[in-house]
Amino acid sequence: MDSVAKVILSIDGLFFLIMLVLLVFLIFRRIDAKKKEDFENRDN
């Protein structure tokens, strides 16, 4: 029973680690897009 709990917690930890890396990647991608944006490329 203890090994099942360890497997579930490791999968949960891996999921949150992937989500954290994805969030950081998207934040840096947005910052980069903001730097390259000029007045003609705005989405208004």
JODA-V739268 format. One record per backbone hydrogen bond with DSSP energy under -0.5 kcal/mol. NH is the residue of the N-H (numbers start at 0). CO is the residue of the C=O. E is the energy in kcal/mol with one decimal. If there is no record, write none. Layout:
NH_CO_E, NH_CO_E
This chain:
4_0_-1.6, 5_1_-1.8, 6_2_-2.0, 7_3_-2.3, 8_4_-2.5, 9_5_-2.2, 10_6_-2.2, 11_7_-2.2, 12_8_-2.6, 13_9_-2.3, 14_10_-2.2, 15_11_-2.2, 16_12_-2.0, 17_13_-2.3, 18_14_-2.3, 19_15_-2.1, 20_16_-2.2, 21_17_-2.4, 22_18_-2.2, 23_19_-2.2, 24_20_-2.4, 25_21_-2.4, 26_22_-2.1, 27_23_-2.4, 28_24_-2.2, 29_25_-2.1, 30_26_-2.2, 31_27_-2.1, 32_28_-2.2, 33_29_-2.1, 34_30_-1.7, 35_31_-1.5, 36_32_-0.8, 40_37_-0.7, 41_38_-0.9
